[in-house]
Amino acid sequence: LAKDISMQIAATNPLAVSRDGLDPKVIEAETAIYRQQALNEGKPEKILDKIVAGKLDKYYAEVCLMEQPFVKDGEKTISDIINDAIAKIGENISVKRFARFRLGE
């Protein structure tokens, strides 16, 4: 499990473990971008919040480790893989933090 999660981090370069770990300024900036995109596309004001929420969910799935699709099985997220392991071995497993090192330019 640890090796699989390490490979996931190396392959996808997540910014945080979960939504709580993201910098609020990054979320605000992404929200502003998505809102402006929807306005530029002529979307009605009533549905802007739903559009922005949907785009933010996709963003979280890209940058939050626990919400990313597992590289070995795109049907499951990392959170699903960890929950499966918890059910199998009966011990609590959590990812608190990670560090990713990159060599070269």
VOPAGU-2260 file (C-alpha; in pm, 1 decimal, decimal comma):
REM VOPAGU-2260
SITE   aa  ch    i         X         Y         Z
SITE  LEU   A    0       0,0       0,0       0,0
SITE  ALA   A    1     275,8     246,9      91,6
SITE  LYS   A    2     458,5     170,7    -232,9
SITE  ASP   A    3     140,1     221,8    -436,8
SITE  ILE   A    4      69,9     554,8    -267,0
SITE  SER   A    5     432,5     659,8    -320,0
SITE  MET   A    6     402,4     577,3    -689,9
SITE  GLN   A    7      80,0     778,7    -703,6
SITE  ILE   A    8     253,2    1082,1    -551,4
SITE  ALA   A    9     550,1    1051,0    -786,9
SITE  ALA   A   10     326,6    1016,5   -1092,9
SITE  THR   A   11      62,2    1280,0   -1020,8
SITE  ASN   A   12     239,3    1544,3    -808,1
SITE  PRO   A   13     -51,3    1633,5    -575,3
SITE  LEU   A   14     -40,3    1965,7    -391,2
SITE  ALA   A   15    -196,8    1840,6     -66,3
SITE  VAL   A   16    -324,8    1529,1     107,8
SITE  SER   A   17    -682,4    1659,6     121,1
SITE  ARG   A   18    -889,4    1972,4      56,3
SITE  ASP   A   19    -809,7    2096,2     406,5
SITE  GLY   A   20    -439,6    2108,0     321,1
SITE  LEU   A   21    -478,0    2343,1      25,6
SITE  ASP   A   22    -390,0    2708,8      65,5
SITE  PRO   A   23    -715,6    2911,9      82,5
SITE  LYS   A   24    -560,6    3169,2    -152,2
SITE  VAL   A   25    -522,2    2901,1    -420,3
SITE  ILE   A   26    -887,0    2800,4    -380,6
SITE  GLU   A   27    -998,8    3164,3    -399,9
SITE  ALA   A   28    -793,9    3217,5    -715,7
SITE  GLU   A   29    -933,3    2903,3    -880,8
SITE  THR   A   30   -1287,7    3002,8    -782,2
SITE  ALA   A   31   -1241,9    3346,9    -937,9
SITE  ILE   A   32   -1103,2    3194,1   -1258,4
SITE  TYR   A   33   -1391,0    2945,8   -1290,9
SITE  ARG   A   34   -1650,8    3213,9   -1217,2
SITE  GLN   A   35   -1502,0    3445,0   -1481,3
SITE  GLN   A   36   -1488,0    3161,1   -1735,7
SITE  ALA   A   37   -1856,5    3086,6   -1679,3
SITE  LEU   A   38   -1945,1    3454,2   -1713,7
SITE  ASN   A   39   -1743,2    3479,9   -2035,3
SITE  GLU   A   40   -1934,2    3179,9   -2172,4
SITE  GLY   A   41   -2260,2    3363,6   -2104,2
SITE  LYS   A   42   -2387,6    3128,6   -1834,0
SITE  PRO   A   43   -2681,0    3257,5   -1625,3
SITE  GLU   A   44   -2602,8    3403,0   -1282,5
SITE  LYS   A   45   -2837,0    3150,5   -1117,4
SITE  ILE   A   46   -2621,3    2851,4   -1204,0
SITE  LEU   A   47   -2277,3    3008,4   -1160,8
SITE  ASP   A   48   -2231,5    2864,2    -812,2
SITE  LYS   A   49   -2314,3    2511,5    -931,4
SITE  ILE   A   50   -2077,4    2542,8   -1226,8
SITE  VAL   A   51   -1797,2    2674,2   -1004,8
SITE  ALA   A   52   -1857,9    2397,7    -747,4
SITE  GLY   A   53   -1839,1    2132,1   -1019,5
SITE  LYS   A   54   -1516,5    2272,6   -1159,9
SITE  LEU   A   55   -1367,5    2298,1    -809,8
SITE  ASP   A   56   -1452,7    1931,5    -747,8
SITE  LYS   A   57   -1259,6    1839,7   -1064,1
SITE  TYR   A   58    -970,0    2058,5    -949,1
SITE  TYR   A   59    -965,2    1887,6    -608,7
SITE  ALA   A   60    -958,3    1547,9    -782,7
SITE  GLU   A   61    -643,0    1659,7    -963,1
SITE  VAL   A   62    -449,9    1819,4    -677,3
SITE  CYS   A   63    -565,6    1640,7    -358,5
SITE  LEU   A   64    -403,6    1301,6    -307,8
SITE  MET   A   65    -699,8    1139,9    -133,0
SITE  GLU   A   66    -938,4    1236,7    -415,5
SITE  GLN   A   67    -716,4    1139,3    -707,5
SITE  PRO   A   68    -805,0     837,0    -919,0
SITE  PHE   A   69    -564,1     554,0    -834,9
SITE  VAL   A   70    -306,7     516,4   -1115,3
SITE  LYS   A   71    -335,7     136,5   -1114,5
SITE  ASP   A   72    -718,1     135,0   -1109,1
SITE  GLY   A   73    -888,1     450,6   -1235,8
SITE  GLU   A   74   -1223,5     336,5   -1095,7
SITE  LYS   A   75   -1106,3     389,1    -735,9
SITE  THR   A   76    -962,6     688,9    -556,0
SITE  ILE   A   77    -670,6     678,0    -313,9
SITE  SER   A   78    -923,4     717,3     -33,1
SITE  ASP   A   79   -1106,2     405,0    -159,1
SITE  ILE   A   80    -779,2     209,0    -170,5
SITE  ILE   A   81    -695,9     307,8     187,4
SITE  ASN   A   82   -1047,9     221,5     307,6
SITE  ASP   A   83   -1019,1    -120,5     139,8
SITE  ALA   A   84    -689,0    -178,6     321,9
SITE  ILE   A   85    -845,2     -73,0     653,0
SITE  ALA   A   86   -1128,9    -321,3     599,5
SITE  LYS   A   87    -884,2    -597,2     508,3
SITE  ILE   A   88    -635,4    -560,9     794,6
SITE  GLY   A   89    -854,8    -401,2    1059,8
SITE  GLU   A   90    -611,1    -124,6    1150,1
SITE  ASN   A   91    -657,6     248,5    1108,1
SITE  ILE   A   92    -450,9     390,1     822,0
SITE  SER   A   93    -415,2     758,2     741,8
SITE  VAL   A   94    -191,2     977,3     531,6
SITE  LYS   A   95     -88,5    1283,2     729,9
SITE  ARG   A   96     167,8    1432,3     493,3
SITE  PHE   A   97     408,1    1349,7     215,3
SITE  ALA   A   98     722,2    1489,4      57,3
SITE  ARG   A   99     801,7    1462,8    -311,1
SITE  PHE   A  100    1157,1    1510,2    -433,0
SITE  ARG   A  101    1230,4    1595,5    -794,0
SITE  LEU   A  102    1569,9    1561,1    -955,7
SITE  GLY   A  103    1687,3    1772,7   -1246,1
SITE  GLU   A  104    1532,7    2084,1   -1385,5
